[in-house]
């Protein structure tokens, strides 16, 4: 059973295993059985045609439903696995309560824009809507991501990481991280989107996720950030140096 867990870990491997299994059984039937010639001919045709049928189905899955082909562990942050499904049905869920007219206008625009892509997503920590409001006022598209749990709010201890997209401009990254740490001082891990063991969707490299799983950060072996660490990165004026300073805490 442990071997199966290692090789059959996502829908892609299930498809491959199913194809090999069907082709193998059909081949054994032809070799070992004493079927009439016309039935053997049908099986041979099946063996030849079936892979092309699977290829067609696979092509459709890749082009139309690619987000369903990965397991949670294939993502740099498991939260992004669930996030891809939420985005299909509920593009950008913004939870905010504000009396500021300008902020409300920006919020309505974000909700009505089905193709909008958040610059920042925040796990549903307590009072996350306050940080969303703050970031929207700074000019960013921000939203609250509700994790797929029974908790009303995510716990700070379990969500103390920041997942930073490597394509986020330096100015934006510094400003958003500064605001996030000032609002949530419990944040203590930072990880870049290109440094995981898997290849996340391209949009992840353009986004910042606040409240990544602490368990994932610990699995990556990330070092704890102090207030001084967050303050020091504000003085960096080069994106490569900025990324290097983050990797120095791995």
N, C-alpha and C positions, 0 to 999 in steps of 0.2 A: 504493500500500500504506500510506503514511503517513496518508492520509485515513481509511482504514478503521480504523486503530488509534485515531484520534481519536474516531470516532463509534460503533464497535462495540467497546466496552471491557468489557462485562459481559453476563450472561445477559438482562437486560432489553432491551438494545439489539439482541441477537441475535433475540429474539422479535419486536420491532418490525420489524427488517429482513426477517425471514422472512415476516411478514404482508404487508408492502408488496410484496415480490417475488412471492408467490403471487397476490395480487390483481391486480398489474400484468400478469403473464403471462396470467392468465385473461381479463382485459379485452382484451389484444391479440389473443388467439385469437378472441374474439367479433367484434372489429372487422375484423381482417385475413383471417380464414379464410372459406371458403364452406361451412360446416357446415350440415347440415339444420336445420330449425327446431326439432325436438325436442331435438337436441343443444345448440343455442344456449340453449334453455330450461333445460336441465340446468346449463349453465355459469352462467347468470344466477342460478339458485337457489343454486348453490355460492357465488358471489360475495356473495350476501346472507346466507347462513347461516354461512359459514366464520368471519367475524369474531366471531359470537356463541359459536361453539365455542371459539375462541381466548380470548375473554373468560372463559368458564367455566373453562378450564384455568388461565388467568392468576389468576383469583380463588382457585382451589385452591392454587396456588403461593404466593400472597401470604399466605393464612391459615394454611397448614400448613408451608410450606418457605421462609419468607421469607429465611432466612439463606443460601440458595443463589442469591439473585438479585443478589448484589453481587460486584464484583471486589475484589482486595486494596487497590487504590488508592482505593476508595470509603470506606475506613475511615481514621480519624485515625491509627491505628497498624496497620500491616499484620499485626501479631501477633494482633490481635483477629479478623481474617478467619479465620485458622487456628483460633483459639480457639473460635469458634462451632461448628465441626465436632467438635472434641474434646468440647465440652460435651454434644453430642447422644448420644455413645456412652460417655463417661466423665465424668460430671458434674463431679466435683471431685477431681482426682488430687492427693493429699497424699503427699508423700514425706518421711518423718520417721523418725528412730530415736531414741527416748528411753526412759529408764527411769522417768520421772515418771508415776505412776499417773493423776493428774488430767489431764495432757496427753493420755495415751492414751485416756481416756474421752471427752474432747472430740473427739479425732481419729476414734474409732469412730463417734461421733454424726454427724460431718460426712460420713463415707464412706457411712453408711447412709441419710442424708437426700438422696434423689435430686434434690430440688428446692432444695437449698442453693445459695446464691449467695455466692461468696467476697467478703469485703471487700477482700482483697488477693491479687493473683496475682503471683508472682515468676518471672521467666524462669529456666531451669534453669542458673543460675550455680553454680560450684563451692561446695559447702557451703550451698546455698540452704535446705536442710532445717533448718539452725540458725536462720536468720531466721524461717522458718515456725514453729518451735517457740516462739521468743521472742514472736512476734505472737499465737499461740494463747494463750499464758500471759497476755497482756495483755487477752484477751477477744475477739480478732478471729477471723473465719473466714479462714484463709489457706491457700494452696496453691501448689505448684510447677507452673508451666506449662512443658511440654516443647515447645520449638520444633521445627518440622518440618524438621530438618536431620540430617546424619549425625554431627554432633559429639556426644560424650558430654556435654559441658557447653558452654553458651554462653560466648563470650569476653567479658571485661569491657570491652575496648576497643570492641567492636561493640554493646554493650548498656549504655549509660551514662545512660539517660533514665528519668524518672518520669512516667507519664501519670496525671494526677490528675482524677478525676471531680468535676464542679462541685457535685454534690449531697452529697458526702462532708462530714459535719459538721466544723466547724473544729477541735474538740478532737481528733477522730480523725485528721484530715489531718496536724496538727502532730505528734502522737505517732507515727504511722506513718512519716512522712518523717524524723523525728529518728532513729528506730530503724534505718530503712533506710540513712541516710547514715553512722551510726556503725558499722553492720555492713559496708557497702560504700562506703568513702570515694571510690571512683572515680566515683560518680554525680555528674553535673554539668549535667544539663538537666532542666527541669520544664515540662510543657505541660498546659493545661486541655482537658478533653474537648469543650467546646463551641467551641473555637477552630480546629478543623480545617476543611478545605474541604468535608467531607462530613458527613452526619448519621449518627452511630453508633447502634447499638441503645440503647434507654433505660437498660438496666442498666449500661452503661459509665459513665454519669454518677454512678453510686453506688459505683464501685470505684476502686481504685488499682492500677496495673500498674507493677511495679518491674523495670527492665531493658529498657525500650523501646529500639528501634533507634537507635543513634547517627546513622546515615545519615538517618533520618527527621527527627531533631532538627535536624541541619545543614540539611536541605532546608527546614525551617520557619524557618531563620535564628535559632534560639534562642541566647542568650548563655550562656556558661559560668558556673555557680554556684560560688562559693567556700565554704569552711567558714563564713565570716562571714555569707554570705547565708543559709545554712541556720539559723544561730544567730539572726539577726535576725527571721525569720518566727515564731519561738517567742514573741516579745513582742507579736505582733498579736492583738487581741481581737475583731476584726470580720471576718466572712467575706468581705465585699465588699473590704475593705482587703487581706485576705490574697490574694484573686484578683488585685487590682490590682498587688500587689508581684510576683506571678508574671509577669504580663503586662509588667511593666516590664523584664523580662529577655528579651523577644522581640526 
